[in-house]
Amino acid sequence: MKRAAALLTCLLLAHCSSGPAPANGELPALNPAEDFKTAGGEPSQDDVARFLAGRPVKKGAALSEYQRSNSNYHTHAKNFDFEWRKFAYKRTNRQAIYYKDTLKPLLGSPSTIFYPFGGPDIMYASSMFPKASTYVLVGLEKVGSVPQLPGDNPKPLLSGLTSVMDEPLRRGYYITKEMRIGPPVTPILMTSLGLMGARVDSVQSINAGGYPGVEIRFKAAGGGSKRVIYVEGNLSNSGFNGSFQSWLGSYSNSTAYFKAASYLMHDPAFSKVRNWVLSNCNSVLQDDSGIPFRYYDSSNWDVTLLGTYDRPIPLFARWKQSDLAAAYDNIGGRGEEIPFGSGYHLKIRDANLQVFKRK
């Protein structure tokens, strides 16, 4: 059954490749000489996303010429293609299957995902929650805009995208220091959607209670219209103000998602957003870097522990939760295995997730 589910998921996701996936599940490698073809006309925003991701554009004479003739671009495209095929594609498929087999019976099919500290992580938010239609991501990284390409020299932008996306493609999460010096979020989101084989339908700026943001509407590779909203907002107590809370109120009753969240929800300086999630969200999926276990009152929340928990990685050792460790001990030390590394725990045997469903 699981093999059949995996094959079905691969077909549904149809993650942008230049040909059909062979029977062994491996995607064919990009071949610039054959895959980059001449295209005419003016590029759409979807073509810009495809160009950034190293995928053949459908329209855009200047973009297609650059794709066909520039050897540096070929290196960029082949690098993204390799990291997508060998790492991220496999992880996203495992996550989509895991949602169907394990998370959906616990969480149902939430339509809206609130992802604090998520930055531009639409790739894994959408694979963990493939049935959602709206993803609300918040981070401190600059919003940016749709790049005007090919322009005078797209090489710096492409090089920056390669640097900032190496870790998330290979290991599943963004590195803060790379984000600080990398491109802004809008081209990163577009690149991710291009790699995923989604079709970008529109990109527009928004005002989220006084914070700048961007809304990208897209059609997933497996069908279904969706949108990702990114807000450049300060979630500390000094920044989680009434105007932003009022805007965020439109997304109450959502499912919150915390992954590799730097244990900020353990810090008293982030108590306002923590309390907002506990008061307004119907469910939460998180690793141990999310809201501390002690805040989930068992009279209000049903709890399911997945994977195993011992301690945080050394960088965050101060945030060890003895009550969470005891809760895992009470179920024999391990819940159902998570078939992929999650958050800072890159090895399957170390991964943990907790599911909280409001009663």
Salt bridges, closest charged atoms under 4 A:
GLU26 OE1 - LYS86 NZ 3.72
GLU26 OE2 - LYS90 NZ 3.27
GLU65 OE1 - ARG68 NH2 2.54
ASP81 OD1 - ARG55 NH1 3.14
ASP81 OD2 - ARG85 NE 2.84
GLU83 OE2 - ARG170 NE 2.77
ASP101 OD1 - LYS100 NZ 3.91
ASP121 OD2 - LYS259 NZ 2.86
ASP166 OD1 - ARG170 NE 3.05
GLU167 OE2 - ARG171 NH1 3.07
ASP201 OD1 - ARG199 NE 2.66
GLU215 OE2 - ARG217 NE 3.12
GLU215 OE1 - ARG227 NH1 3.05
GLU232 OE2 - LYS142 NZ 3.37
ASP288 OD1 - HIS345 NE2 3.57
ASP302 OD1 - LYS359 NZ 3.87
ASP310 OD2 - ARG311 NH1 2.76
